[in-house]
C-alpha cells in the first residue's frame, strides 16, 4: 500500500441483505469469495481529483449484533453511505432511520451518498420517492448493481470526493 497522507473513514449502513458486503468487495476489486462476504471493513488507497492520496477505511454495519460500541463504529467517520435494495421496499423505508442514526452519532454534518442497489431486479421503490429522500438528505443518489459493479466505484468515489472538497481530510 502506498504512503497515504490521510485516512478517510466511511461507514456503510443499511438493512441486512441489501448488498453492503458485495459493494465492499466490488470496490476493493476482488472476486466475490467467502473472505469478502465476511468482511466488516476494508482499506484501499484513493487519489482525489486534486491528487491527494488518502487511505480509505470502509466500515460495514455489522448487522447481526450491531456494533458493541456504537461510538467507536462512528468515531472519526468522514462520510456515510446509505444502502437499500431497490427490489425490497421495506429496506428503503428505513433509510431515514439509518441517516438519523448516523447524524446523531457523528456529531457533525458528514456527507452522505444514497445507494439504490440491485438495479437489475424489479423495483418496489418509486424513483421519485428515492429522489425525494436523496434531496432531503442532500445526498447524491446512485442506482447500482454490486454483482456487476455498475456504479459502485462512482458512488463511493463521490462521497470521497465530497469529503476532500469540503476539506475534511
N, C-alpha and C positions, 0 to 999 in steps of 0.2 A: 504494500500500500504506500502511496506517495506521502510526502510530508505535507499534511493539510494544515492550513493556518487556523481554522476554526472548526468547532464541532456543532452541527445543526441537529438537534433532536426533534423529531416529528412523531407524534402519536397518531396511530391509525385506530379509529373507533367504528363500531357498528355491531349489529346483531350477529349471532352465531350463523355461520353458513353463507355469509354474503361475499366471501372471497378474499378476505384480508390476507391470509397466508399465501394464496396464489398470487396476489398483487405483489407481495414482498418478493417472492421467487421470480416473478416476471421482471421486476425492476432490477433485481440483482443480476439477471441474465442467466439464471440456472434453469436446467430442465426440472420439471416437477419430479420430486422424489420424496421419500419418507423424511429425509433430512429437512427439506424445505417445508414440508407440510407440518413439521413440529416446531418450526422456528417461531420464537417470540419477538426477536429483534434481529436486526442485521445492520452491518456497517458497509458503506460504499463511499468512494470519493465522488465529488461533484465539482465541476468547474462552472461558475456562474458566467453570465454574459460579460461581466467586467473582468473575467479571467481569475477571479479569486478562487482558490482551491479550498474546498471545505470537505470535512468528513461528515457524511450524513449518517445519523443513527435513527433508524426507523423502528419504532416500538409498536407491536401489535397488541391490542387489548386482549389479555389472556382470559377469554370468555368463561371458561369452565368455573373458575372460582373468583374471578375478578382479582385485581391486584391486592395483595395483602396490605400494602401501604400505598394508598392512592396518591398521597402527596409525593412519594418518590417516583411513581409512574409518570406524573405530570411535571415533576421538577425539571426546570430548565428547558421545558418544551418551547420551541420557537415557532411551531406550526402544528396544525391539526388536519388530518384527512378523515372525512366522514364518508363511510361506505354503506350503500344499501344495495339490495338485489332487486333490480327493476321488475323481475318476474314474481316477486313476493311483496305485495303492498304493505304488509304488516312491518317489514323492515324499514320501509320509508316512513311509516307513521311514527317511528321512534327517533328519527334523525334530530328533531328539535330537542329531545331529551338528552341525546348524546352531546349536542352542541352546548346546551346549558351546563352539563356536567363539566365539559372542557373549560368553558368560560369561568365556572366557579372555582376550578382547581388551578388554573394557570395564572390568575391574579393580574393579568394584563390582556390587552386586546391582541391575541395572536391570530395570524392569518389562517384561514381555513380554505379547504377545497372540498367540494362535494363530488363524490364518485357514484354514478349510477352504473353498477356492474352487471354483467351478464346480458349485455345488449343483444346477444344472439337469440335470447329467449323471448317468448311472447310477453310483452309488458303488461303489468297490472297497475302501473302508475302512469298517470297522465303527464305528458311533457310539460304542460302549462303549470301543473302543481309543482313539478320539480323546479322549474324556473322561478316560480314564486318563492319557494323555500330558499333557493340559492340567492335570490335578490335580498330576502330578509336577513340572511346570514352574511351578506356581502362576500359571497364565496363563488369563485369560478366553478362551473359545473362541467363534468366530462361524462360522456357515455363510454364505458369501457367494456372490454371482454378480456379478462385476465388470462383466460385459457389460450387466447391467440396473441395477446399482448397489445391489442388495439387500444390506443390512447393511454395506456398505463404509464409509460415513461413521461409523456407530455403532462399528465395530471400531477404526478409527483414533482416533476421539474418546475411546474408552475408555482406550487407552494414554495419550493426552494428559492425560485427567483424573486417572489414577493418578499420572502424573508430577507434576502440580500438587498433588494431595492429599498426596503424600509430601514436598512442599517441595523438589523437585529443580530448580525454576526459579530 
